[in-house]
């Protein structure tokens, strides 16, 4: 055998013998690295601390898995007492209905009545809902089926219905049939939807008869709304109750949005399905001014009706919190474009209306006290309230409604642009 070849074989054998004990050992389990608290992006230090986790919830006997986050790491207000609260009626539930728009806006107007010195009132949400269904059906027939039909609507629909049909105290119209204690509009809406679908398929466009039939469906499920009520010993119509007792300045409320699809400081349509009548009355402002308008209104003593997206991993009724996790988008990257992109691709969607009734500062964040008629808020620790962090409001709240005197600086820019 060639000596050179022999030396190579011998060296290999010797190395094998040396390494054999190591090769036979089980590899050590990799050390789990802690997620860095700070990362570098574009020369900036960015805080990263939120962890995505899966949770399960039982709904109607079935377990559902959903993505959430570990809320235990979130520095939050300790309780409702940490907030500077503005007057509002206690939270109530909408139950199995898509009527958050009426609950939120009615609550907002109840706060306005107190602020305006009119007194403390509990108004009927379902009286407004009844007439909203009627007007949806009317437009559906007039547009020959080319009108969105759903249970949802927008804040300013309440103002429109009150102007047309008045308002009544909650005690005068509950929308609950005898023996019922919880709202459930599933059968009601299906019956209306099926009937209007029949009208469309058969080209039946008799407005008077169609609307009359829809009223019969509503009366069957909600009860017929009163044409006359008694208040403080006096009989009056719902219109007289609105005009003479409530005296709400319904023309003094404005709705604002922040989108790039129309120029800023102009008014236009909020492009959401629940704006079913295509209202063009939304004031469009840049995001930072939109957000600051909400903060300023609360600091000035005005509550705010909000509308936006609540189908997010960073919102939890069980925890009573709504934040934007860093695994979604880092707080420093939330801006006009990142917000717009989510609305454009429909990962931000207008699916809930709420009432903001307080503000708190904690650490580097501003927190908003949200009164919510949805089920999630009522099963959580604060029983009808949620705490929204500033990043959630900036990214996921799409519109807000407030008295015009709460945002005079913003409205002045529209007047200047119009000159």
LINFENLIN-V349693 format. One line per field, one symbol per residue. ss: DSSP state (@ for helix, = for strand, . for the rest). phi: phi as a letter, one per 20 degrees, with the letter a starting at -180 (. if undefined). psi: psi as a letter, one per 40 degrees, with the letter a starting at -180 (. if undefined). A space follows every 50 residues. Layout:
# LINFENLIN-V349693
ss->???
phi->???
psi->???
This chain:
# LINFENLIN-V349693
ss->..@@@@@@@@@@@@@@@@@@@@@@.............====..====... .========..========.@@@......@@@.==..........=...@ @@@@@@@@@@@@@@@.......=.@@@@@@@@@@@@@@@@@@........ ....@@@@@@@@@@@...=@@@...........=.@@@@@@@@@@@@@@@ @.....@@@@@@@@@@@@@@@@......===..===.@@@@@@@@@...@ @@=====.........==.............===..@@@@@@@@@@@@@. ...=====......==....==........@@@..@@@@@@@@@...... .===========..=======...@@@@@.....=====@@@@@@@==== ===@@@.@@@@@@@@@@@.
phi->.fffffffffffffffffegfffefffffgffeffffccdclndedfcbe dfbeccceclndedebebbeffeefcgfafffeeedgafgfceelecddg gffffffgfffffffeneodcdeeffffggffgffffffgffelnebfcb feacgffffffffecmbbfgfebemdfgneccfbdffgffffffffffgf fdldcfffffffffffffffednfffeccdclndebegfffffedflfef eedcdcbbcefcffmceaeeecgfefelgdeeedcfgffgffffffgffe ndfcedcrdcdcfedbffemcbcdfffebfgfefbgffffgfffemedce cbdbcecabbdbmecdddedeceffgfeeefdloccdeegffffededbb cbfffecffffffffffff
psi->hhddddddddddddddddeddddeihiihihhhihidhihhfeihhhheh hhihiiihhfeihhhihaigedehhiidideeihiihiiiiiiebgiffd dddddddddddddddeedahihihddddddddddddddddddefefhhhi diaideddddddddeaiiidddhdehiheieihheddddddddddddddd defhfhdddddddddddddddeihiiehihhfeihiidddddddddfhgd eehihiigieeiiifiiahhgidegdefheehhhiiddddddddddddde ehihhihahegieehhddefihihieechideehadddddddddefehig eiiihheiiihhbeihihhhhheidddeeaeegeiihhiddddddehdii hiidedfdddddddddde.
